[in-house]
Amino acid sequence: MTVLLVGIVSSLFAMIPFYMKRFKPESYTGFWKKFGEMTGNIWGASAIPVFSMISMTLCYAFFYGFNNLVIVILATLIPAIKLAGKNHLISKETMNSLKTEIKESLNSVRFLSNGSKEF
């Protein structure tokens, strides 16, 4: 039940950039204006999956506690970096080095949290 609730809440949050893109960002002020410009101009269609990953991470932390938040954040960064590399926002070399660093960090965090089990 909780997993279903996390999925529903994160999906609702993920739809915010989609709806903001349908309206003109000029009609917003302050934070929402900047957010609308960012999702409409810089990220484009990739804003929805990136925002979905961020919202799912926050929902996971809220429902399941903040103990595993570091593992979840590191695990969700890898698809975000792949997405940024696919859309040519970062170079391929930078993408590969970031993925390697995150995977090593993820393994060391899992190793510390599980005792002697390294994945």
Buried (B, 14 or more C-beta within 10 A) or exposed (E): EEEEEBEEBBEEBBBBBEEBBEEEBEEBEEEEBEBBBBBBEEBEEBBBBBBBBBBBBBBBBEEBEEEBBBBBBBBBBBEBBEBBBEEEBEEEEEBEEBBEEBBEBBEEBBEEEEEEEEE
